[in-house]
């Protein structure tokens, strides 16, 4: 599970930001369910405040730790500092893997890795490996196979070790691989804009399709069932597409994908990613994924990560949204606000606000809309 993460001199965060999913003793059990770490975290802020960049930290760490070895040796690292200054960019994340706590630290520029470090906690944190530039200056004896890995100026040791088939570091690689994001360095992306690919996936994995139908029906879209059909293309390949059956009392009560609402189309394409995260224990990072949804649908979707029967692997979801109603469901311990002053962003979790302006027995939305706790545009 992810405990905390952060960055300094990263895009709009000059002095840095730290995001924590740890709940603490003051968090009510109705929220924590007795767990020390949250399965959910909401990021809110005005347009241009930097909330997407909060998610880009995890996006970058996942991409860099897993795929940077595939970059050409002379290629630049796709990352920006605060207004592209020449100072190093620092990133970190703390996580628990197989009941052991780790801390990963990275310092770099768009030209090169300055330092990279992985620490493991038993009674205290001790280094697993320490890298300075292209030199491995230290590694635990049990990780001595890392010494055969040739360092790349623009690649993570974790990514390089995977290519060298160093199995000892494979669990760390797989942890970063388990982070699924819909935002890259250039902004938000659609996981799959082609409904035919998703239709084929549903056809080939009936259990996922059955679960997807259940979720879509629960969202009160008037859909009673979905069928996946196929046709032959001119080249002989099969083209898969959905047919949505509705509860209308007419003879022809079905619609094609293109006749459905944008919200239904988006839900049909995105449900597999929620189910994948829930079944594999990973981290789902979503930037404004609810744009096409009714506010109540957002609560329905994120609630799956609170459901102990569904989320048996302690999967986590971190998302940004402009939805205000979700504040009451998430509460102050699971909501981070991002603000900006003089083009520099900063963030804080709502339980860090001093005094009793936000209490567990009061609604948050009225206080938020009044502008007393930040996170809104100054229009």
VOPAGU-2260 file (C-alpha; in pm, 1 decimal, decimal comma):
REM VOPAGU-2260
SITE   aa  ch    i         X         Y         Z
SITE  UNK   A    0       0,0       0,0       0,0
SITE  UNK   A    1     107,7     354,9     -69,6
SITE  UNK   A    2     167,7     550,4     252,9
SITE  UNK   A    3     284,8     887,2     124,3
SITE  UNK   A    4     454,7    1047,9    -171,8
SITE  UNK   A    5     575,7    1388,2    -280,5
SITE  UNK   A    6     803,4    1604,8    -488,3
SITE  UNK   A    7    1002,9    1928,2    -484,4
SITE  UNK   A    8    1078,1    2159,0    -778,3
SITE  UNK   A    9     834,2    1946,8    -980,4
SITE  UNK   A   10     624,2    2141,7   -1232,3
SITE  UNK   A   11     429,5    2402,7   -1027,5
SITE  UNK   A   12     552,9    2277,7    -687,1
SITE  UNK   A   13     869,3    2479,0    -624,5
SITE  UNK   A   14     905,6    2424,4    -249,2
SITE  UNK   A   15     741,4    2085,4    -266,8
SITE  UNK   A   16     431,7    1892,2    -169,0
SITE  UNK   A   17     380,9    1580,1      41,3
SITE  UNK   A   18      65,8    1369,4      10,7
SITE  UNK   A   19     -19,3    1127,2     290,5
SITE  UNK   A   20    -273,2     846,5     291,9
SITE  UNK   A   21    -204,6     763,0     656,7
SITE  UNK   A   22    -512,2     831,2     868,4
SITE  UNK   A   23    -390,1     865,5    1225,9
SITE  UNK   A   24    -564,0     794,9    1555,1
SITE  UNK   A   25    -807,0    1088,2    1535,4
SITE  UNK   A   26    -975,9     958,2    1221,0
SITE  UNK   A   27   -1320,7     809,3    1305,6
SITE  UNK   A   28   -1352,9     435,2    1254,5
SITE  UNK   A   29   -1651,0     500,3    1027,6
SITE  UNK   A   30   -1393,8     639,1     785,7
SITE  UNK   A   31   -1083,1     434,4     865,2
SITE  UNK   A   32   -1262,9     103,3     930,7
SITE  UNK   A   33    -979,0      35,3    1171,2
SITE  UNK   A   34    -712,5      65,9     900,4
SITE  UNK   A   35    -408,8     293,5     941,8
SITE  UNK   A   36    -395,3     378,0     569,6
SITE  UNK   A   37    -676,5     499,5     344,0
SITE  UNK   A   38    -785,9     317,9      28,9
SITE  UNK   A   39    -909,3     649,3    -114,3
SITE  UNK   A   40    -779,2    1001,6    -155,7
SITE  UNK   A   41    -947,0    1296,7    -328,1
SITE  UNK   A   42    -754,2    1591,1    -477,0
SITE  UNK   A   43    -947,9    1916,4    -523,5
SITE  UNK   A   44    -853,3    2260,3    -641,5
SITE  UNK   A   45    -935,6    2535,2    -887,1
SITE  UNK   A   46    -848,0    2510,7   -1255,2
SITE  UNK   A   47    -475,0    2565,4   -1293,5
SITE  UNK   A   48    -407,7    2512,4    -921,3
SITE  UNK   A   49    -183,7    2209,4    -978,0
SITE  UNK   A   50    -404,6    1916,7    -879,0
SITE  UNK   A   51    -320,9    1726,0   -1197,1
SITE  UNK   A   52      49,5    1770,3   -1119,5
SITE  UNK   A   53     -11,3    1601,6    -782,0
SITE  UNK   A   54    -111,6    1292,1    -980,7
SITE  UNK   A   55     174,3    1333,0   -1228,0
SITE  UNK   A   56     418,3    1253,9    -946,4
SITE  UNK   A   57     290,7     896,4    -933,3
SITE  UNK   A   58     257,2     883,5   -1310,4
SITE  UNK   A   59     621,4     980,4   -1353,0
SITE  UNK   A   60     750,2     741,5   -1085,3
SITE  UNK   A   61     562,2     450,7   -1241,1
SITE  UNK   A   62     679,3     531,9   -1593,2
SITE  UNK   A   63    1039,5     602,4   -1494,6
SITE  UNK   A   64    1086,2     299,5   -1269,2
SITE  UNK   A   65     932,3      61,6   -1524,3
SITE  UNK   A   66    1000,0     194,5   -1872,5
SITE  UNK   A   67    1293,7     438,2   -1868,7
SITE  UNK   A   68    1541,6     173,3   -1988,1
SITE  UNK   A   69    1357,7     170,2   -2323,0
SITE  UNK   A   70    1447,7     537,9   -2377,9
SITE  UNK   A   71    1730,8     593,1   -2624,7
SITE  UNK   A   72    2064,4     643,0   -2441,5
SITE  UNK   A   73    2086,4    1002,4   -2563,4
SITE  UNK   A   74    1718,6    1077,9   -2493,5
SITE  UNK   A   75    1601,1    1332,5   -2240,6
SITE  UNK   A   76    1398,4    1247,6   -1932,5
SITE  UNK   A   77    1042,5    1373,8   -1980,3
SITE  UNK   A   78    1003,3    1589,4   -1670,2
SITE  UNK   A   79     989,4    1963,9   -1594,9
SITE  UNK   A   80    1111,9    2165,7   -1300,0
SITE  UNK   A   81     942,5    2481,5   -1168,7
SITE  UNK   A   82     938,7    2711,3   -1474,2
SITE  UNK   A   83    1218,4    2493,1   -1616,2
SITE  UNK   A   84    1488,6    2608,5   -1374,6
SITE  UNK   A   85    1820,0    2421,1   -1358,1
SITE  UNK   A   86    1787,0    2292,1   -1000,9
SITE  UNK   A   87    1735,5    1917,0    -938,9
SITE  UNK   A   88    1386,8    1771,0    -911,5
SITE  UNK   A   89    1331,9    1550,7    -605,6
SITE  UNK   A   90    1063,7    1281,6    -574,5
SITE  UNK   A   91     986,5    1016,5    -316,2
SITE  UNK   A   92     728,8     760,3    -212,6
SITE  UNK   A   93     683,1     537,5      93,9
SITE  UNK   A   94     496,5     210,9      52,2
SITE  UNK   A   95     436,3    -127,4     209,8
SITE  UNK   A   96     504,6    -437,1       3,8
SITE  UNK   A   97     469,7    -790,5     141,9
SITE  UNK   A   98     441,2    -650,9     497,5
SITE  UNK   A   99     769,1    -458,4     459,7
SITE  UNK   A  100     795,2     -80,3     439,5
SITE  UNK   A  101    1009,9      80,1     169,3
SITE  UNK   A  102    1112,0     434,6      81,4
SITE  UNK   A  103    1214,9     525,1    -272,1
SITE  UNK   A  104    1398,7     854,5    -335,8
SITE  UNK   A  105    1498,8    1005,4    -669,0
SITE  UNK   A  106    1682,0    1325,0    -765,4
SITE  UNK   A  107    1723,8    1416,4   -1131,7
SITE  UNK   A  108    1701,7    1672,9   -1407,8
SITE  UNK   A  109    1569,9    1632,8   -1760,6
SITE  UNK   A  110    1928,4    1544,8   -1858,7
SITE  UNK   A  111    2034,3    1286,5   -1601,0
SITE  UNK   A  112    1976,5    1098,1   -1278,4
SITE  UNK   A  113    2168,2    1262,1    -994,3
SITE  UNK   A  114    2086,2    1007,8    -724,2
SITE  UNK   A  115    1853,0     713,8    -668,2
SITE  UNK   A  116    1794,9     529,8    -343,6
SITE  UNK   A  117    1578,2     249,1    -209,2
SITE  UNK   A  118    1552,5     195,8     166,4
SITE  UNK   A  119    1388,5     -87,9     359,2
SITE  UNK   A  120    1256,2     -71,9     713,4
SITE  UNK   A  121    1291,8    -351,0     967,0
SITE  UNK   A  122    1354,0    -177,8    1297,2
SITE  UNK   A  123    1474,6     131,9    1112,0
SITE  UNK   A  124    1531,6     235,9     752,2
SITE  UNK   A  125    1848,0      93,3     596,0
SITE  UNK   A  126    1958,4     130,4     230,8
SITE  UNK   A  127    1887,3    -149,1     -14,3
SITE  UNK   A  128    2085,4      34,1    -280,5
SITE  UNK   A  129    2232,4     381,0    -324,3
SITE  UNK   A  130    2317,7     521,4    -664,2
SITE  UNK   A  131    2511,5     839,9    -736,4
SITE  UNK   A  132    2510,0     933,9   -1102,4
SITE  UNK   A  133    2600,6     617,7   -1291,9
SITE  UNK   A  134    2776,8     458,1    -995,3
SITE  UNK   A  135    2620,8     206,9    -759,0
SITE  UNK   A  136    2785,8     323,6    -437,7
SITE  UNK   A  137    2614,3      72,1    -209,1
SITE  UNK   A  138    2384,8    -229,5    -215,7
SITE  UNK   A  139    2287,7    -489,3      43,3
SITE  UNK   A  140    2466,5    -819,0      10,8
SITE  UNK   A  141    2143,4   -1000,0     -71,2
SITE  UNK   A  142    2099,9    -758,7    -364,6
SITE  UNK   A  143    2456,4    -803,3    -492,1
SITE  UNK   A  144    2324,0    -909,7    -833,9
SITE  UNK   A  145    2255,6    -537,9    -893,6
SITE  UNK   A  146    2628,3    -485,2    -934,8
SITE  UNK   A  147    2618,4    -645,3   -1278,9
SITE  UNK   A  148    2366,2    -385,9   -1403,0
SITE  UNK   A  149    2518,4    -117,0   -1621,7
SITE  UNK   A  150    2378,2     220,8   -1522,8
SITE  UNK   A  151    2211,5     449,3   -1772,6
SITE  UNK   A  152    2220,3     827,7   -1727,5
SITE  UNK   A  153    1852,7     860,8   -1820,0
SITE  UNK   A  154    1716,3     536,7   -1671,6
SITE  UNK   A  155    1611,6     410,1   -1330,4
SITE  UNK   A  156    1815,0     129,3   -1176,0
SITE  UNK   A  157    1483,2     -48,3   -1116,4
SITE  UNK   A  158    1398,5     -37,5   -1487,0
SITE  UNK   A  159    1751,8    -140,3   -1585,8
SITE  UNK   A  160    1755,1    -428,1   -1336,4
SITE  UNK   A  161    1434,0    -561,6   -1490,3
SITE  UNK   A  162    1597,1    -566,2   -1833,6
SITE  UNK   A  163    1902,0    -745,2   -1686,6
SITE  UNK   A  164    1660,8   -1000,2   -1532,4
SITE  UNK   A  165    1769,1    -924,6   -1176,1
SITE  UNK   A  166    1490,8   -1111,1    -998,1
SITE  UNK   A  167    1572,0    -978,3    -652,0
SITE  UNK   A  168    1435,1    -634,7    -742,4
SITE  UNK   A  169    1137,3    -769,3    -937,7
SITE  UNK   A  170     879,0    -711,3    -657,2
SITE  UNK   A  171     974,9    -341,6    -648,4
SITE  UNK   A  172     939,9    -319,3   -1026,3
SITE  UNK   A  173     600,2    -490,7   -1007,1
SITE  UNK   A  174     486,9    -249,3    -736,2
SITE  UNK   A  175     549,6      52,6    -960,2
SITE  UNK   A  176     397,3    -138,2   -1250,3
SITE  UNK   A  177      76,5    -178,3   -1047,0
SITE  UNK   A  178      17,6     199,1   -1059,5
SITE  UNK   A  179    -243,2     261,1   -1330,3
SITE  UNK   A  180    -282,4     625,4   -1434,9
SITE  UNK   A  181    -491,5     820,7   -1684,7
SITE  UNK   A  182    -257,3    1120,0   -1687,0
SITE  UNK   A  183      84,4    1155,5   -1849,3
SITE  UNK   A  184     334,2    1440,6   -1876,1
SITE  UNK   A  185     123,4    1602,9   -2151,3
SITE  UNK   A  186    -207,6    1570,5   -1964,2
SITE  UNK   A  187    -507,8    1343,3   -1927,3
SITE  UNK   A  188    -556,3    1047,7   -2159,3
SITE  UNK   A  189    -836,3     803,5   -2229,7
SITE  UNK   A  190    -746,8     450,6   -2121,2
SITE  UNK   A  191    -923,3     318,7   -2428,4
SITE  UNK   A  192   -1111,7     541,8   -2666,8
SITE  UNK   A  193   -1195,5     243,8   -2889,0
SITE  UNK   A  194   -1503,4      66,8   -2754,6
SITE  UNK   A  195   -1428,6    -226,4   -2987,5
SITE  UNK   A  196   -1112,7    -312,7   -2792,5
SITE  UNK   A  197   -1306,4    -307,6   -2466,7
SITE  UNK   A  198   -1586,4    -513,1   -2624,1
SITE  UNK   A  199   -1337,2    -779,3   -2731,2
SITE  UNK   A  200   -1188,9    -782,6   -2380,6
SITE  UNK   A  201   -1535,0    -827,8   -2227,2
SITE  UNK   A  202   -1604,5   -1112,5   -2471,4
SITE  UNK   A  203   -1282,6   -1291,7   -2380,7
SITE  UNK   A  204   -1311,9   -1240,2   -2003,0
SITE  UNK   A  205   -1671,7   -1327,4   -1906,6
SITE  UNK   A  206   -1617,5   -1276,5   -1531,8
SITE  UNK   A  207   -1512,8    -914,9   -1586,7
SITE  UNK   A  208   -1803,1    -860,7   -1825,2
SITE  UNK   A  209   -2049,3    -999,3   -1571,4
SITE  UNK   A  210   -1912,3    -766,8   -1303,2
SITE  UNK   A  211   -1920,1    -471,7   -1545,7
SITE  UNK   A  212   -2286,3    -531,7   -1629,3
SITE  UNK   A  213   -2367,2    -533,4   -1258,1
SITE  UNK   A  214   -2190,8    -200,9   -1202,4
SITE  UNK   A  215   -2350,6     -36,5   -1506,3
SITE  UNK   A  216   -2696,9    -154,4   -1401,1
SITE  UNK   A  217   -2640,4     -21,4   -1047,6
SITE  UNK   A  218   -2574,2     326,0   -1189,3
SITE  UNK   A  219   -2942,6     357,7   -1291,7
SITE  UNK   A  220   -2890,2     418,3   -1662,4
SITE  UNK   A  221   -3206,9     233,4   -1762,2
SITE  UNK   A  222   -2998,2     -58,6   -1891,5
SITE  UNK   A  223   -3122,1    -410,5   -1815,1
SITE  UNK   A  224   -2851,7    -607,7   -1995,1
SITE  UNK   A  225   -2559,1    -582,8   -2238,9
SITE  UNK   A  226   -2461,5    -823,1   -2512,7
SITE  UNK   A  227   -2134,0    -836,9   -2703,9
SITE  UNK   A  228   -2181,4    -916,9   -3071,8
SITE  UNK   A  229   -1933,1    -948,0   -3355,8
SITE  UNK   A  230   -1911,8    -907,0   -3731,2
SITE  UNK   A  231   -1650,3   -1007,3   -3984,7
SITE  UNK   A  232   -1430,4    -732,6   -4126,8
SITE  UNK   A  233   -1320,8    -736,9   -4493,5
SITE  UNK   A  234    -979,3    -868,8   -4390,0
SITE  UNK   A  235   -1138,5   -1161,1   -4204,7
SITE  UNK   A  236   -1086,9   -1025,1   -3854,4
SITE  UNK   A  237   -1375,1    -996,5   -3609,7
SITE  UNK   A  238   -1519,5    -663,1   -3504,5
SITE  UNK   A  239   -1674,4    -665,1   -3155,1
SITE  UNK   A  240   -1944,3    -423,4   -3040,5
SITE  UNK   A  241   -2198,3    -394,0   -2757,2
SITE  UNK   A  242   -2577,2    -391,4   -2771,6
SITE  UNK   A  243   -2747,1    -225,4   -2473,7
SITE  UNK   A  244   -3086,8    -361,7   -2376,2
SITE  UNK   A  245   -3313,8    -113,9   -2193,6
SITE  UNK   A  246   -3615,4    -152,2   -1968,3
SITE  UNK   A  247   -3837,5      35,3   -2215,5
SITE  UNK   A  248   -4176,6    -130,5   -2277,4
SITE  UNK   A  249   -4143,7    -140,9   -2654,4
SITE  UNK   A  250   -4064,7    -417,8   -2901,2
SITE  UNK   A  251   -3725,2    -277,9   -2998,0
SITE  UNK   A  252   -3570,5    -193,2   -2661,5
SITE  UNK   A  253   -3199,6    -191,4   -2751,2
SITE  UNK   A  254   -2947,0      74,1   -2853,2
SITE  UNK   A  255   -2600,6      68,7   -3006,4
SITE  UNK   A  256   -2292,5     216,4   -2839,7
SITE  UNK   A  257   -2313,4     539,8   -3039,6
SITE  UNK   A  258   -2679,5     589,7   -2942,4
SITE  UNK   A  259   -2599,1     578,0   -2570,8
SITE  UNK   A  260   -2520,9     885,0   -2359,1
SITE  UNK   A  261   -2161,3    1000,8   -2323,5
SITE  UNK   A  262   -2173,8     898,0   -1956,7
SITE  UNK   A  263   -2277,2     543,2   -2046,9
SITE  UNK   A  264   -2006,8     521,7   -2313,8
SITE  UNK   A  265   -1739,9     639,9   -2069,4
SITE  UNK   A  266   -1854,9     398,0   -1800,2
SITE  UNK   A  267   -1858,7     105,5   -2045,2
SITE  UNK   A  268   -1497,6     178,6   -2146,3
SITE  UNK   A  269   -1358,2     253,6   -1798,9
SITE  UNK   A  270   -1514,9     -14,8   -1574,3
SITE  UNK   A  271   -1246,7    -277,2   -1659,1
SITE  UNK   A  272    -980,3     -51,8   -1511,7
SITE  UNK   A  273   -1166,0     -16,9   -1180,7
SITE  UNK   A  274   -1215,4    -393,2   -1168,4
SITE  UNK   A  275    -851,6    -460,0   -1258,7
SITE  UNK   A  276    -729,5    -239,7    -974,7
SITE  UNK   A  277    -970,3    -398,6    -727,3
SITE  UNK   A  278    -869,1    -753,1    -821,5
SITE  UNK   A  279    -493,1    -696,4    -835,5
SITE  UNK   A  280    -425,0    -476,3    -534,2
SITE  UNK   A  281    -273,6    -190,0    -729,2
SITE  UNK   A  282    -316,1     187,1    -726,8
SITE  UNK   A  283    -561,5     353,7    -964,0
SITE  UNK   A  284    -477,3     720,2   -1030,0
SITE  UNK   A  285    -754,2     910,9   -1209,0
SITE  UNK   A  286    -758,7    1275,3   -1315,4
SITE  UNK   A  287   -1112,8    1418,8   -1347,4
SITE  UNK   A  288   -1244,2    1084,6   -1472,4
SITE  UNK   A  289   -1597,7    1179,6   -1362,8
SITE  UNK   A  290   -1640,8    1463,4   -1614,4
SITE  UNK   A  291   -1922,8    1280,0   -1793,5
SITE  UNK   A  292   -2085,0    1138,2   -1477,8
SITE  UNK   A  293   -2363,5    1255,2   -1250,8
SITE  UNK   A  294   -2219,2    1352,8    -907,5
SITE  UNK   A  295   -2385,7    1052,1    -742,5
SITE  UNK   A  296   -2210,1     817,1    -983,3
SITE  UNK   A  297   -1870,8     938,5    -861,5
SITE  UNK   A  298   -1957,3     837,8    -505,9
SITE  UNK   A  299   -2082,8     500,9    -627,8
SITE  UNK   A  300   -1760,4     424,1    -813,7
SITE  UNK   A  301   -1518,4     530,3    -540,1
SITE  UNK   A  302   -1723,6     343,6    -279,4
SITE  UNK   A  303   -1612,6      15,4    -437,5
SITE  UNK   A  304   -1266,1      83,6    -294,3
SITE  UNK   A  305   -1423,8     116,9      52,1
SITE  UNK   A  306   -1612,5    -211,5      16,9
SITE  UNK   A  307   -1412,8    -475,6     204,0
SITE  UNK   A  308   -1595,3    -755,7      20,5
SITE  UNK   A  309   -1494,5    -616,6    -318,7
SITE  UNK   A  310   -1157,6    -466,7    -228,3
SITE  UNK   A  311   -1001,9    -773,3     -68,6
SITE  UNK   A  312    -651,4    -678,6    -186,5
SITE  UNK   A  313    -646,3    -329,1     -30,5
SITE  UNK   A  314    -635,3    -154,8    -366,8
SITE  UNK   A  315    -612,9     223,6    -355,0
SITE  UNK   A  316    -765,1     496,9    -566,5
SITE  UNK   A  317    -637,5     854,5    -585,2
SITE  UNK   A  318    -843,2    1091,7    -796,1
SITE  UNK   A  319    -895,8    1458,4    -874,6
SITE  UNK   A  320   -1237,5    1612,7    -930,1
SITE  UNK   A  321   -1435,9    1936,3    -938,0
SITE  UNK   A  322   -1729,8    1756,5    -777,4
SITE  UNK   A  323   -1816,6    1922,8    -445,4
SITE  UNK   A  324   -2070,4    1670,0    -316,1
SITE  UNK   A  325   -1795,9    1408,4    -283,6
SITE  UNK   A  326   -1645,6    1608,7       4,4
SITE  UNK   A  327   -1910,9    1475,8     241,8
SITE  UNK   A  328   -1832,3    1116,3     150,3
SITE  UNK   A  329   -1454,7    1154,5     160,1
SITE  UNK   A  330   -1432,2    1374,7     470,8
SITE  UNK   A  331   -1139,7    1582,1     587,0
SITE  UNK   A  332    -898,1    1290,3     639,4
SITE  UNK   A  333    -917,4    1177,4     278,3
SITE  UNK   A  334    -926,4    1509,6      92,1
SITE  UNK   A  335    -633,5    1724,6     -20,7
SITE  UNK   A  336    -677,4    2081,4    -143,4
SITE  UNK   A  337    -431,7    2241,0    -385,5
SITE  UNK   A  338    -393,1    2618,8    -407,6
SITE  UNK   A  339    -163,0    2850,9    -599,4
SITE  UNK   A  340       2,9    3181,0    -507,3
SITE  UNK   A  341     224,7    3371,0    -755,6
SITE  UNK   A  342     211,6    3068,9    -986,9
SITE  UNK   A  343     353,3    2841,2    -714,1
SITE  UNK   A  344     133,4    2559,0    -584,8
SITE  UNK   A  345     102,0    2408,1    -240,8
SITE  UNK   A  346    -127,7    2148,5     -89,2
SITE  UNK   A  347    -273,1    2040,1     243,5
SITE  UNK   A  348    -504,0    1772,1     373,0
SITE  UNK   A  349    -819,7    1915,2     529,4
SITE  UNK   A  350    -748,3    1767,8     873,0
SITE  UNK   A  351    -432,5    1983,6     878,5
SITE  UNK   A  352    -641,1    2302,7     890,5
SITE  UNK   A  353    -615,7    2433,2    1249,9
SITE  UNK   A  354    -916,3    2507,0    1470,9
SITE  UNK   A  355   -1265,7    2362,8    1441,2
SITE  UNK   A  356   -1375,1    2519,2    1111,5
SITE  UNK   A  357   -1399,8    2163,2     977,1
SITE  UNK   A  358   -1555,0    1909,6    1212,7
SITE  UNK   A  359   -1664,8    1549,7    1171,2
SITE  UNK   A  360   -2023,3    1641,1    1259,4
SITE  UNK   A  361   -2054,2    1928,1    1008,2
SITE  UNK   A  362   -2092,9    1942,1     632,5
SITE  UNK   A  363   -1777,6    2046,8     447,3
SITE  UNK   A  364   -1935,3    2177,5     126,1
SITE  UNK   A  365   -2086,1    2497,6     277,0
SITE  UNK   A  366   -1749,6    2590,2     430,0
SITE  UNK   A  367   -1574,5    2510,3     105,0
SITE  UNK   A  368   -1816,5    2716,3    -104,7
SITE  UNK   A  369   -1769,4    3011,2     130,3
SITE  UNK   A  370   -1401,5    3020,0      34,8
SITE  UNK   A  371   -1280,4    2988,1     395,5
SITE  UNK   A  372   -1065,8    2678,2     339,4
SITE  UNK   A  373    -929,3    2742,1     -12,8
SITE  UNK   A  374    -948,9    2518,7    -316,4
SITE  UNK   A  375   -1177,7    2749,7    -519,4
SITE  UNK   A  376   -1103,9    2999,2    -797,8
SITE  UNK   A  377   -1099,5    3373,1    -724,7
SITE  UNK   A  378   -1339,7    3493,3    -992,1
